[in-house]
Every structure is written in C-alpha cells, then in structure tokens.
Amino acid sequence: MRRQSAAEAKRDFSQVLRAAEQGEETVVLRNGRPVAVVAPYSGDEPRRSLPRPIRPGGLLSLVGLFADWETMDADLDGIVAARQQAVDRPPVDFTR
C-alpha cells in the first residue's frame, strides 16, 4: 500500500490510477493524516452507501417537514404580498 500527500497524488494522479489498475491501493494524506484511499474497483462489489448524518441540517432537514401544511401556498402568497407592500424596506428586484 502506497502513501502519498494530497499534493503528490494530484501531481502524479495518472500513476496513482495506474497503480490501482495493477491492484495496489494508495492512501492519500493531508497534513500527514490519511483522508482517502484510491483502490482498485471491482464491479461485483456491493456499492457502499454514504453515511447518513446523525442530525440532518440545511435543506435536508426540511424534507417532509411541510407535508401536512395544507394552507402553505396561501400563507406564502400572503407573506410575499406583505413584503411587497412594506414601506420600511424597498422591494426585492429579482430581475438583476
């Protein structure tokens, strides 16, 4: 198993791929710590799934959250209309 810094792996990526084709794994290091492995691919291996976050954040946390909000369209229309009529702030120009 080879070990290369990220900069070396980037510079010599064709060699890293060639090594993988020949069955050799390359561990990629960042600041001396292993962060990735470039390894030979076998089409019959089951594909590993990505780890699921313990507590989703961002847009992922909104999935399914509003499924039972029956008046959402009307409520959002009201919010947009109120925002457009606000005198304390100029309206948002979406044409830019």
C-alpha positions, -999 to +999 in steps of 0.1 A: +000+000+000+014+033-011+011+066+009+012+100-008+004+135+002-026+151-015-003+173-035+018+144-047-014+124-055-027+153-075+006+158-094+010+121-101-026+111-104-021+091-136+005+070-117-020+065-088-046+053-113-021+030-129-012+015-095-049+010-088-053-008-122-025-031-111-042-039-078-024-015-055-040+008-030-028+044-024-036+062+008-038+099+003-026+120+032-034+156+043-010+171+068+003+136+074-031+121+082-049+096+060-080+110+044-088+088+014-079+056-004-076+051-041-081+014-047-089-010-075-125-011-085-143-044-088-177-043-105-191-071-084-185-054-051-217-040-035-216-002-035-211+013-001-237+038+008-227+072+021-231+077+058-263+093+070-260+124+091-270+119+128-290+151+128-296+164+092-291+201+087-297+226+059-323+217+032-322+180+042-338+189+075-368+203+056-377+171+037-412+161+046-415+188+073-442+207+055-462+177+041-492+184+063-492+222+059-524+225+039-525+263+036-488+267+027-494+283-007-519+308+006-497+316+036-466+322+014-486+343-010-497+365+020-461+368+032-449+378-003-477+403-007-470+418+027-433+421+018-440+438-014-462+464+003-437+471+031-426+507+033-397+502+056-377+483+030-375+486-007-390+456-027-366+429-038-357+432-075-354+396-089-346+408-124-309+415-117 
